[in-house]
Amino acid sequence: MTARALYPGPDLTRHADMAEKDAEQGLFGFWLFLMSDAVIFALLFATYGVMLSGTAGGPTPRDVFELQPAFIETGLLLASSFTWGMASLALKYRDSRARLLGWMAVTLFLGIGFLAMELHDFATMFAKGALPARSGFLSGFFALVPLHGLHVATGCLWIVVMAAQVMTIGVDARVKVNLLRLGLFWHFLDIIWIAIFSVVYLQGLAA
């Protein structure tokens, strides 16, 4: 009986240049990286929680947070998770390079849209005098939220690199493993943003 991969995604064992064990080890190592990244975000969430009341007479969450832009940003990231899922399906079931690249392009567009809106939010906060050095609350905020944005920017750059590899190299086993890693990274960022939206924005506006 032919062994089947223990992870969801495209069948990597069809390619002679990568054994199932190698693929699983590569993905397991990336899971370890994501867990270490999750620890960093957990520490920053804890720091933000401690600093939340330390406004030092400056702007409070109600003064600088706007729910509508944050809600739209959440929608963009959730939609990008769906479009990346469609890219994964194109990779797994159809091996259609054009369809795969199309869904990757849509995901990239949504990621860039998220970053553009987030940068506009930061500029609006700066205009209100909400600078990182103004208070402990703002220091905690700007340590947490822009770090997530930096991760999204990295993910967008990664999508561009992988699209170039798909167009020039094709969709061999190693490219598929890298696409799987990118998918894990992108969905991880969506989960972190849901936590940010709930803990930072919703809690801040309800306080």
Wavefront OBJ file of the C-alpha trace (Angstrom):
o trace
v 0.000 0.000 0.000
v 1.351 3.421 -0.947
v 2.123 5.686 2.019
v 0.109 8.887 2.141
v 1.342 12.244 3.410
v 0.288 13.143 6.939
v -0.270 16.828 6.136
v -2.899 18.538 3.985
v -1.709 19.904 0.709
v -0.355 18.780 -2.640
v 1.101 15.318 -3.081
v 4.843 15.909 -2.901
v 5.793 12.261 -3.222
v 5.025 12.254 -6.940
v 8.309 14.107 -7.449
v 11.448 12.023 -7.463
v 13.543 14.850 -6.021
v 11.809 14.928 -2.619
v 10.825 12.082 -0.345
v 7.820 12.312 1.967
v 10.115 12.348 5.009
v 12.052 15.350 3.667
v 8.835 17.277 3.029
v 7.479 16.526 6.497
v 10.745 17.552 8.158
v 10.763 20.830 6.233
v 7.216 21.643 7.289
v 7.846 20.577 10.882
v 10.828 22.929 11.096
v 8.663 25.784 9.832
v 6.009 24.968 12.447
v 8.724 25.400 15.091
v 9.555 28.821 13.649
v 5.887 29.836 13.779
v 5.627 28.714 17.399
v 8.645 30.832 18.329
v 7.049 33.772 16.524
v 3.825 33.138 18.443
v 5.773 33.393 21.712
v 7.080 36.819 20.664
v 3.569 38.029 19.888
v 2.290 36.581 23.172
v 4.903 38.602 25.069
v 3.932 41.764 23.192
v 0.243 41.152 23.932
v 1.121 40.792 27.607
v 3.188 43.992 27.502
v 0.347 45.868 25.830
v -2.102 44.620 28.460
v 0.124 45.889 31.252
v 0.699 49.252 29.529
v -2.918 49.825 28.461
v -3.803 52.018 31.430
v -0.558 53.978 31.232
v -1.747 56.847 29.060
v 0.195 59.491 31.065
v -2.495 62.066 30.372
v -2.155 61.543 26.628
v -4.468 60.007 24.033
v -6.497 57.002 25.160
v -7.638 54.110 22.951
v -11.002 55.831 22.450
v -9.200 58.954 21.223
v -7.110 57.251 18.537
v -8.803 53.998 17.516
v -11.398 53.853 14.752
v -13.445 50.692 14.427
v -14.466 50.983 10.768
v -10.935 50.979 9.259
v -9.883 48.162 11.607
v -12.967 46.165 10.584
v -12.190 46.660 6.883
v -8.579 45.602 7.465
v -9.870 42.470 9.180
v -12.083 41.740 6.180
v -9.147 42.164 3.805
v -6.990 39.697 5.711
v -9.786 37.156 6.066
v -10.479 37.437 2.346
v -6.776 36.936 1.655
v -6.887 33.700 3.649
v -9.706 32.509 1.421
v -7.880 33.457 -1.776
v -4.729 31.704 -0.581
v -6.869 28.658 0.131
v -8.057 28.792 -3.478
v -4.435 28.992 -4.611
v -3.701 25.903 -2.513
v -6.571 24.063 -4.161
v -5.279 25.029 -7.603
v -1.891 23.682 -6.551
v -3.270 20.459 -5.099
v -5.948 19.371 -7.521
v -5.350 21.105 -10.843
v -1.651 21.880 -11.110
v -2.755 24.910 -13.112
v 0.036 27.471 -13.081
v -2.168 30.265 -14.416
v -4.890 29.667 -11.825
v -2.312 29.402 -9.038
v -0.632 32.671 -10.054
v -4.004 34.382 -10.370
v -5.051 33.546 -6.808
v -1.599 34.474 -5.527
v -1.950 37.871 -7.230
v -5.346 38.454 -5.588
v -3.878 37.517 -2.199
v -0.999 39.944 -2.772
v -3.442 42.706 -3.729
v -5.443 42.171 -0.531
v -2.265 42.154 1.574
v -1.085 45.417 0.041
v -4.527 46.916 0.615
v -4.309 45.945 4.277
v -0.868 47.541 4.604
v -2.008 50.752 2.892
v -4.947 51.122 5.283
v -2.792 50.352 8.306
v -0.205 52.958 7.307
v -3.025 55.490 6.910
v -4.217 54.599 10.430
v -0.740 55.192 11.823
v -0.465 58.534 10.024
v -3.821 59.579 11.480
v -2.658 58.604 14.963
v 0.580 60.592 14.533
v -1.462 63.619 13.478
v -3.353 63.364 16.777
v -0.077 63.352 18.715
v -0.238 59.610 19.412
v 3.470 58.886 19.069
v 5.194 55.796 20.518
v 7.154 57.872 23.047
v 4.043 59.676 24.324
v 2.942 57.022 26.831
v 3.279 53.407 27.890
v 0.001 52.573 26.160
v 1.236 53.920 22.822
v 4.627 52.259 23.255
v 2.899 48.911 23.775
v 0.617 49.512 20.802
v 3.411 50.447 18.415
v 5.511 47.497 19.553
v 2.706 45.053 18.754
v 0.658 46.233 15.778
v 3.417 47.448 13.418
v 5.319 44.197 14.033
v 2.337 42.340 12.612
v 2.322 44.772 9.686
v 6.004 44.057 9.098
v 5.155 40.356 8.955
v 2.419 41.053 6.394
v 4.886 43.081 4.302
v 7.311 40.167 4.488
v 4.523 37.815 3.403
v 3.726 40.054 0.422
v 7.376 40.062 -0.621
v 7.422 36.282 -0.210
v 4.404 35.969 -2.515
v 6.256 37.970 -5.177
v 9.319 35.748 -4.832
v 7.256 32.561 -5.024
v 5.343 33.838 -8.048
v 8.679 34.455 -9.768
v 9.777 30.910 -8.890
v 6.541 29.406 -10.215
v 6.968 31.304 -13.508
v 10.663 30.491 -13.962
v 11.188 27.118 -12.269
v 7.735 25.629 -12.419
v 5.879 23.772 -9.690
v 8.301 21.114 -8.535
v 8.367 19.531 -5.083
v 10.578 22.154 -3.442
v 8.512 25.018 -4.805
v 5.396 23.293 -3.464
v 6.966 22.940 -0.012
v 7.843 26.644 -0.038
v 4.273 27.479 -1.047
v 2.989 25.349 1.828
v 5.276 27.215 4.222
v 4.048 30.530 2.851
v 0.451 29.392 3.339
v 1.106 28.479 6.965
v 2.783 31.851 7.514
v -0.101 33.773 5.908
v -2.818 31.997 7.879
v -0.772 32.499 11.059
v -0.777 36.257 10.413
v -4.556 36.198 10.034
v -4.906 34.490 13.413
v -2.628 37.072 15.053
v -4.630 39.901 13.497
v -7.915 38.490 14.811
v -6.311 38.577 18.271
v -5.142 42.170 17.697
v -8.575 43.248 16.465
v -10.270 41.663 19.484
v -7.806 42.552 22.237
v -6.509 45.912 21.032
v -9.288 47.565 19.032
v -12.528 46.100 20.364
v -11.365 46.049 23.986
v -9.843 49.518 23.675
v -13.032 51.061 22.280
v -15.202 49.276 24.860
v -13.109 50.429 27.809
l 1 2 3 4 5 6 7 8 9 10 11 12 13 14 15 16 17 18 19 20 21 22 23 24 25 26 27 28 29 30 31 32 33 34 35 36 37 38 39 40 41 42 43 44 45 46 47 48 49 50 51 52 53 54 55 56 57 58 59 60 61 62 63 64 65 66 67 68 69 70 71 72 73 74 75 76 77 78 79 80 81 82 83 84 85 86 87 88 89 90 91 92 93 94 95 96 97 98 99 100 101 102 103 104 105 106 107 108 109 110 111 112 113 114 115 116 117 118 119 120 121 122 123 124 125 126 127 128 129 130 131 132 133 134 135 136 137 138 139 140 141 142 143 144 145 146 147 148 149 150 151 152 153 154 155 156 157 158 159 160 161 162 163 164 165 166 167 168 169 170 171 172 173 174 175 176 177 178 179 180 181 182 183 184 185 186 187 188 189 190 191 192 193 194 195 196 197 198 199 200 201 202 203 204 205 206 207
